[in-house]
Structures are given as structure tokens and as C-alpha cells.
Amino acid sequence: MIEATWIAFAFVLGLAARLIGLPPLVGYLGAGFALAAFGSHVGLGPRDSHVLEHIAHLGVLLLLFTVGLKLKPSNLVRREVIGGGLLHFVISSVLFLPAILLITDVTVQQALMLSIALSFSSTVLAAKALESKRELRAFHGRVAIGVLIIQDLVALLVMSLAAGKVPSVWALGVFALPLLRPVLFRLLDASGHEELMVLLGLLLALVVGGYGFEMLGLSSELGALAFGAMLAKHPRAGELSNALWSIKEVFLIGFFLQIGIGGLPDADALLFAGVMVLLLPLKGALFFFLFLLFRLRARSAFLTGVSLTNYSEFGLIVASVVLPEWIIPLAITVSLSFVVSAPFNRISHGLYDRLARRLIPFERDIRHPDEQPVSLGDAQILIMGMGRTGRAAYDHLTEKGYRVVSIDSDPVAIEASHLAGRNVLFADGEDQLFWEGLHMPGVQAVIMSMNDEEAKIIATQRLRAKGFAGLVVSHAMYADIARRIQEAGADHTYLTMSEAGTGLAEHVARDLLARH
């Protein structure tokens, strides 16, 4: 009965949020507050809240494990990640302190702990927003995730110091974890493609990584992330991530419900949350200018900053350790920041397009680590995206004698393509300024092979707006998406599964003809 209540509240309010143009997670937060208000009338008690809290924790661990599967550890050792994350933590903690002292009756030490709790950004919200837009591996997505990991490590340190908790001496053994990578690779190879693979993912994320790190006095979240990262270089890491997707999504609904179900606020809690939400733009602006300081382009700095402009669920964990009486005000603050941040994450690309002319003058006049190409040389065909479809198209056209170039926003895919001898450049097809400044005199055809359907639509629109009159071809999984891509300006859009079936039929017909 209780599970039915959770599901019903989450679905109804999640659907309502979706119908008015908000992400469903905003509805899940609302469902949590509705359960807090009316839980006693539907038979929801304190014990049931504890069960939901456990489900929420499992969802967070699975999310961080799947983030780790897409993480390249070398991406953390970058100055914009380490420098930007640490500087933002220090500066934002100092900036929030006077506001908290002004509107609350707490000591300076308590106000400092509250400002520290609010300096962190939400790993769950940012990772989910980036994943839904397939931007975890884009440059700004990797910077955002890197900063979040730095923040999480700082949060773990703060909690340990504040609680006087010292990790077990056995925790030093985590530095030997990379030695287990060959064993983990063999386990993933041996687990096949079905339920054993899913069970292996759950075992590593929840048991070995989560519970194992807790036994050592470390964060279970850090453990899940670490074991995911150790499998990131395995060829089937993406397959494992996809296999865990639906389980993770269901458990994460519990996370958003659990935030709201923590309790209803009083007037003081609402005042505190309202002031902190008004300060959110300050947090985002600080991220933007720090990333510019570390040589990012305005677009990357803006998109990364938008992803991080929210308050973190880790703030609630910090408060539970040192300021338990502030959990409800912080829960309201975190929830409201999600409500504000989620729609902005959804429209971040369009918002940047409107603000680009004002933001670009803030860029430093130097070589940027996310610099994009200005010319495609004498290439005849441009391929957008180097996933399986893009690689197959590139190799086939190259064998036919065409001069082919490809662009991708994932440096990992670019590096792999370079090793295979392909000509691939770093760029983001959704960036309006990339298209405006691109010189492509010899290009006669463009193939849209990105994974994200919206990216294909936006890139096609940008290409046609640039004045490109050549052939634009794309593939799509569904007929309605194919229609939207053609409306954006594509000449032809092929349904992926239909083309796969046609290709198989062609092979059969050719083989039968050869036998006769």
C-alpha cells in the first residue's frame, strides 16, 4: 500500500510538472512535500520515511556509479577543475556568511558551517541534467562533474573534521584499488550481456563500493563513484551504464521524494530558503568568472556554471552531522534551488545564444582549452558525432575515396578516433558561434550522427542559418523525431532500425544471388 502511495503521488505530480514544461523531478519534489503534509491521512508513518530514505541512498549510489563509468580520471587533474572547485568553495563560503548572520540568530561558527553547506552544488541534479541531455562527456559536462567530485571530497573532509570522525587505518588500502582493475574487467567480460551484468553493477555500486567504503570510515558515495571510474575504460562500460539506467531512475525518484518528505517548513525556514535562493545567481556568476579566469570560453563557462547553480544534497548530510536542527530549512533551500535550476538547465543552450554577445567580451584573449576549429580545409563530407554510426559512416566514405572530416564534443571519442587514424576535431554542434566562424568551402554533404536528437535538430538549424545549401542527412530512432529533423532543414532522415533491417535484407539477397 505504501509503495502504491509513493508511486501514485510521484507519477501524478511528475506528470503535472511535465505538462507545464518543468522537468518531472520538480514534481517528485512536490510529491515529497505533499506526502509530508498528508502522509498521516494515507497511512505513511516515520518507519516508511526511513525505508524511502534507504531507497533514495541506493539511487544516489547508482547514479554516482554510472557517472564514474563515463569518467576519465585524468579529467580531474585540470586547473579549471581543481582551481575552480576549490576557489569557488572558499569564496562562496565567505560571501554567504554575512547574509546568514543577517537573517538568522546563530553563532559565527554555526553560520560558517551553514555557508559551507550551501557552497556545494548538487551532484544528483547536475549529473541527471547533463545525462538527460547526453552532455556528460561534452567539455562543459566533464568540467562540471570534475568540480562536483572536488566538492564532494571537500564535503567529506568537512564532515570528518566537524564530527571528529577519523577513517580506519585500512582506508589507506583504497590507494591500491587500481590494482583490482584487471579483475573487474574480467568479471565484466564473464558476466555476459544480461542479468549477471546488472547484478555485477549492483554488487560493485552498492556492496563493494558503497558498503565497503562505509566500513572503512569513508563515504559510500565516493566508493560507488570510484568503482565506476575503474571500469570507465572497459569497452562495455556504456552497455553496463545503459543496463542500470532504469533501476537508477526508479531509485532516484525516491531521492527527490525523500527531500520533500523530511518535513514542512515554518515561516523562518521559508525566509531563510527564500533569501538563499535569491543568492543563487551570485553562485552561478562566481562559477562563470572563475572558469573564465581559468581560460575557458564564455560558452563552456556559462553552461558549466548553469549546471552548478544549485544547492547540494550534501549540504543536508553536513547539516545532519553538525547542525541537525537546520535540516528542514536546508531541505527547503535545496528543493527550491532544484525548482529554479532545473528549468534553466533545460534551456541553457538557448539562453546562452541570447546572452552570447554580452558574455563573449569577458573571455580572455588567449588560447582556450576548449578552442574550436575555424576551418575544415578541403573536406568534402562532414560527419557530426563519432559514435558507432559516425565511425561506420566515416570508414565507409573514406574507403570510397571521399575526403572526410568529423567533429565531436567528447575528447575521449576524439582520442580513440585519432588512434584509429581518423580526422576528428573538437567542437560542439549546438554552439551558434562555432557555425558562424566556421570556414567549410569544400563541404558538399553533412551527416548528423550525434546520439542526442535535439542536438541534431539544433545543428541542422545552425547549418542552414549559416547558408549551407549542400546535402544534410540524419538518422533517428523514431518517426516524429525524423520529421522534426527534416523540418529543421535536413534533406533526408532515415529511421535507424528500419535501415538496419534493410541492410540485413540486402546482405541476405546478395548472398542468395551469389549461391545461384
Helices and strands as residue ranges (DSSP letters): H 2-19, H 24-38, G 39-42, H 46-69, G 73-75, H 79-103, H 108-119, H 123-132, H 139-163, G 169-180, H 181-190, H 195-202, I 203-211, H 212-215, H 220-230, H 237-261, H 267-278, H 280-293, H 298-308, H 313-322, G 324-326, H 327-346, H 348-359, G 360-362, E 381-384, H 388-399, E 404-408, H 411-419, E 424-426, H 432-437, E 445-448, H 453-465, E 471-476, H 479-488, E 492-495, H 496-515
